């Protein structure tokens, strides 16, 4: 079922742009100022459809098809709204992307999250719609959509088991049980680590947690839900919200 998010009034927008290619769930190519330009959707991170720094993920194809379908229904035209930072990595335009459908106008960034097909990705300098995105992420969780459709059924695996056969879990939605014994911080991330596994939360998203992560989870038996990555030969998850963590008794 397609879930539509509410659309706020456009603030700083471009004229309508023709979409020449849908790359994946959070990237398109458009004709902008007369040139073909890649546009990265602000505030979201859809599962990958091609391997690279991050693995191919579950629901990556679904996010791509969702994105493509709505753009097609809008006649392959979008309106771009910009934030404080205009360009990001690889000189891609950063934008909130709107499609004008026969009955309504929707922001794709928000709708993709609300349908459980992307995680929120908060930056301090692109924060115009952050509250909306987090509300949409909560909606996807509460209604078990997309990435959360396996919340009650995904395998629960000990971190040591993941470590023993990491390639079998990379890119998969999994509950991983582990006992973090180390806590580290940087300007970009905070991390909880054990011998076998790491969990990272981006600094701009720590406001979603009522208590510091080391107070909540350090030296406790916990399990975490998300997409398993590999970093430096070790399993890792990038997590976002309290409902992706559970304290457990083994």
C-alpha positions, 0 to 999 in steps of 0.5 A, a space after each residue: 500500500 502506498 502511504 503518502 506523506 503530508 507536503 509542506 509549502 515549498 520554500 526555495 525551489 527550482 523550476 520543474 526539472 525533467 528526470 532523465 534517469 532514476 538511479 536508485 531509491 535516493 538518487 536521480 538524474 535531471 536536466 538542471 540549468 540546461 545540463 544533466 545533473 545528478 540529484 541526491 535526496 536530502 535526509 534519506 539513505 535508501 538501501 543500495 542496489 549496487 555494491 560499493 562502500 555499502 553492500 547491496 541491501 534488502 529493499 533496495 530494489 523496492 525503493 528504486 521501483 517506488 521512486 521510479 513509479 511516482 516519478 513516472 506518474 508525475 510525467 517524469 518531472 520533479 520540483 527541487 527544493 534546496 537547503 543551506 548546502 547546494 552540492 554534496 559528494 561527487 558534486 551532486 545536487 542536494 534537494 528535497 524532491 517533489 512530484 505533482 500527481 493528479 490529486 496531490 503533491 508529495 515529497 519523495 524524500 518523506 514518502 520513501 521513508 514513510 513507506 519504510 524504504 529508507 533510513 533518515 539521514 540527518 545533517 546539521 546543515 540540511 535540517 529543514 524537514 528533519 522533524 517530518 522525516 523522523 515522524 515518517 520513520 516512526 510511522 514506518 516502524 509502527 506499521 511495520 513497513 518495508 525495512 520494518 516488515 521483518 522486525 518480528 521475524 528477522 533472525 536473532 544471531 549472536 555477534 560471534 556467529 555473525 563474525 564467523 560467517 560475516 559474508 552470509 549476513 552482510 546486507 541482510 536485516 538481522 537482529 544481532 545480540 552482543 555485549 558492547 564493552 567499548 564506547 568511543 566518540 568523534 565529531 561524526 559518530 558514537 560507537 558501541 563495540 565488542 570483540 565481534 561487532 560494532 554499532 554506530 550512531 551518527 552524532 546529528 541523530 543522537 537527539 532521538 535518544 533520551 539518554 547517552 548511549 554509553 549509559 543506556 547500553 554499555 556493558 549490557 546484553 543487547 540486541 540491535 536491528 538493522 542492515 549488517 555491514 562489513 567494515 575492516 573485516 568486522 560486522 557493523 550496523 549504522 543505527 538511528 532510533 531507540 526502537 532499533 535497540 533492545 536490552 535483553 537477558 541471556 
